[in-house]
Amino acid sequence: MANSENEKILRKMADAFKELAATVNSPTADMEVAPFSRACSFVSPLFGCLGIAFKFAEMDYVAKVGDLAEASKSIATLNAMLDGDIEGNCVRKAGSHTRNLLRVKRGLDMVRVLFEQILATEGDSLKDPASKAYAQVFAPHHGWAIRKAVAAGMYALPTKAQLMKKLNEDEASARIQMQHYVAASSPVILYIDKLFLSRELGIDW
């Protein structure tokens, strides 16, 4: 039994983000980089389970979460991380922690919208939920070639039942964990947006 518990990706995601949500909802909200990057790493396997359509997202997301995990060894909080890049005048440079944080946040948001859509739609197909999540979160930032490749990949998505099997979940337990993730990730995503907007960095780049 212990082994199957180890592989419950959705529960790990939901639990980790509940802890982050508790941090951002506290009066002295100051998110530490280490627990944030750790929680984000639990989301990585989900992209892999979605197949070719989200391969680009998986590679991009995993690399950028890795950068934040590395950064956590020398930078305590997300606030300090952004301020360091502002001081270094490298906020928008490729590879900057701030730019990577924005991309990671987008990955978290895509999963949040995907789960919302899965919870709201009947049937076994993931094409509509995944297409809506992609269109809402990633598409505005992607060129034509990537959008076309993703659209083609949508036909190779697993079914809901196949996804549940890959995630080692039955539908009832998966729905509960998805709802937990949606509820817990929302304030975390909002917190990151506020970090950017309070410094007038914008979030649409």
KOLSE-556301 format. One record per residue (C-alpha): residue in one letter; x, y, z. Coordinates in Angstrom, 1 decimal. Example, Ala and Ser with C-alpha at 12.3 -4.5 7.8 and 13.67 -1.06 7.14 Angstrom:
rose/xx/yy/zz
A/12.3/-4.5/7.8
S/13.7/-1.1/7.1
END
This chain:
rose/xx/yy/zz
M/0.0/0.0/0.0
A/2.8/2.4/0.9
N/4.1/2.3/-2.7
S/0.8/3.4/-4.2
E/0.6/6.2/-1.7
N/4.0/7.4/-2.8
E/2.7/7.8/-6.4
K/-0.4/9.8/-5.6
I/0.6/12.8/-7.6
L/-2.6/14.8/-7.2
R/-2.6/14.4/-3.4
K/1.0/15.6/-3.2
M/0.2/18.6/-5.4
A/-2.9/19.5/-3.4
D/-1.2/19.1/0.0
A/1.8/21.1/-1.0
F/-0.3/24.0/-2.3
K/-2.6/24.0/0.7
E/0.6/24.7/2.8
L/1.6/27.5/0.4
A/-1.9/28.9/0.5
A/-1.8/29.0/4.3
T/1.5/31.1/3.9
V/0.1/33.6/1.5
N/-3.1/34.0/3.5
S/-1.2/34.8/6.7
P/-0.8/38.5/7.7
T/2.9/38.4/7.1
A/2.8/36.7/3.7
D/6.4/36.2/2.5
M/6.7/33.1/0.4
E/9.9/31.2/0.7
V/11.5/30.0/-2.5
A/12.3/26.4/-1.2
P/8.8/25.3/-0.3
F/7.4/27.0/-3.4
S/9.8/25.3/-5.8
R/9.2/22.0/-4.0
A/5.4/22.3/-4.4
C/5.9/23.2/-8.0
S/8.0/20.1/-8.6
F/5.0/17.9/-7.7
V/3.1/19.4/-10.7
S/5.8/18.3/-13.2
P/4.7/14.7/-13.6
L/1.2/15.8/-14.5
F/2.5/17.5/-17.7
G/4.2/14.2/-18.6
C/0.9/12.4/-18.2
L/-0.7/14.7/-20.7
G/1.4/13.5/-23.6
I/2.8/15.2/-26.7
A/0.5/18.2/-26.6
F/2.1/19.5/-23.5
K/5.7/18.2/-24.1
F/7.0/21.8/-24.6
A/5.3/22.9/-21.4
E/6.8/20.0/-19.5
M/10.3/20.6/-20.6
D/10.0/24.4/-20.1
Y/8.3/24.0/-16.7
V/10.7/21.4/-15.3
A/13.8/23.4/-16.3
K/12.4/26.6/-14.7
V/11.3/24.9/-11.5
G/14.9/23.4/-11.4
D/16.3/27.0/-11.6
L/14.1/28.2/-8.7
A/15.1/25.2/-6.6
E/18.7/26.0/-7.2
A/18.0/29.7/-6.4
S/16.5/28.7/-3.1
K/19.9/27.6/-1.8
S/21.0/31.3/-1.8
I/17.8/33.3/-1.9
A/15.2/33.0/0.9
T/12.0/34.5/-0.4
L/10.3/35.3/-3.7
N/10.3/39.0/-2.7
A/14.1/38.9/-2.3
M/14.5/37.1/-5.6
L/12.5/39.7/-7.6
D/14.3/42.5/-5.9
G/17.7/41.0/-6.7
D/16.8/40.8/-10.4
I/15.5/44.4/-10.4
E/18.8/45.5/-8.8
G/20.8/43.5/-11.3
N/18.7/44.9/-14.1
C/18.0/41.5/-15.6
V/14.3/40.9/-14.9
R/13.3/40.3/-18.5
K/16.5/38.5/-19.6
A/16.2/34.9/-20.6
G/17.2/32.7/-17.7
S/16.5/35.3/-15.0
H/14.8/33.9/-11.8
T/12.0/36.5/-12.2
R/11.3/35.4/-15.8
N/11.4/31.8/-14.8
L/9.0/32.4/-11.9
L/6.5/34.0/-14.3
R/6.7/31.0/-16.6
V/6.3/28.6/-13.7
K/3.3/30.5/-12.4
R/1.8/30.2/-15.9
G/2.2/26.4/-15.7
L/0.5/26.3/-12.3
D/-2.4/28.4/-13.7
M/-2.7/26.2/-16.8
V/-3.1/23.1/-14.5
R/-5.7/25.1/-12.3
V/-7.8/25.9/-15.4
L/-7.4/22.3/-16.7
F/-8.7/20.9/-13.4
E/-11.6/23.4/-13.3
Q/-12.6/22.3/-16.9
I/-12.2/18.6/-16.1
L/-14.5/19.0/-13.1
A/-17.0/21.0/-15.1
T/-17.2/18.6/-18.1
E/-18.9/15.3/-18.6
G/-17.5/12.4/-20.7
D/-14.1/10.8/-21.1
S/-12.4/13.3/-23.4
L/-9.7/15.7/-22.2
K/-9.6/17.6/-25.5
D/-12.0/20.4/-24.5
P/-10.6/20.9/-21.0
A/-7.0/20.9/-22.3
S/-7.8/23.1/-25.3
K/-9.6/25.7/-23.1
A/-6.8/25.7/-20.5
Y/-4.1/26.1/-23.2
A/-6.1/28.9/-25.0
Q/-6.7/30.8/-21.8
V/-3.2/30.6/-20.3
F/-0.5/29.7/-22.8
A/-1.7/30.6/-26.3
P/-1.5/34.4/-25.9
H/2.2/34.0/-25.3
H/3.0/31.5/-28.0
G/3.8/32.0/-31.7
W/1.8/30.4/-34.5
A/4.1/27.4/-34.9
I/3.8/26.3/-31.2
R/0.1/26.9/-31.2
K/-0.3/24.7/-34.3
A/1.9/21.9/-32.8
V/-0.2/22.0/-29.6
A/-3.5/21.8/-31.6
A/-2.2/18.8/-33.4
G/-1.0/17.2/-30.2
M/-4.5/17.6/-28.6
Y/-5.6/14.6/-30.7
A/-3.1/12.4/-28.8
L/-4.3/13.3/-25.3
P/-5.1/10.4/-23.0
T/-8.7/10.0/-22.1
K/-9.8/10.9/-18.6
A/-9.8/7.3/-17.6
Q/-6.3/6.8/-18.9
L/-5.1/9.9/-17.1
M/-6.6/8.7/-13.8
K/-4.8/5.4/-14.3
K/-1.4/7.2/-14.9
L/-2.1/9.3/-11.8
N/-2.9/6.2/-9.8
E/-6.3/7.6/-8.9
D/-10.0/6.7/-9.2
E/-12.3/9.4/-10.4
A/-13.9/10.1/-7.0
S/-10.6/10.7/-5.2
A/-9.1/12.5/-8.2
R/-12.0/15.0/-8.3
I/-11.5/15.8/-4.6
Q/-7.7/16.4/-5.0
M/-8.3/18.5/-8.1
Q/-10.8/20.6/-6.2
H/-8.2/21.0/-3.4
Y/-5.5/22.1/-5.9
V/-7.9/24.6/-7.6
A/-8.8/26.1/-4.3
A/-5.2/26.2/-2.9
S/-3.4/27.3/-6.1
S/-5.6/30.3/-6.7
P/-4.4/32.5/-3.8
V/-0.8/31.4/-4.6
I/-1.1/32.4/-8.3
L/-2.7/35.7/-7.2
Y/0.1/36.3/-4.7
I/2.7/35.9/-7.5
D/0.8/38.3/-9.8
K/0.7/40.9/-7.0
L/4.5/40.5/-6.5
F/5.0/41.5/-10.1
L/2.3/44.1/-10.3
S/3.4/45.9/-7.1
R/6.8/46.4/-8.7
E/5.2/47.4/-12.0
L/6.9/44.5/-13.8
G/3.7/43.4/-15.6
I/2.7/39.8/-16.1
D/2.1/39.7/-19.9
W/5.5/39.1/-21.2
END
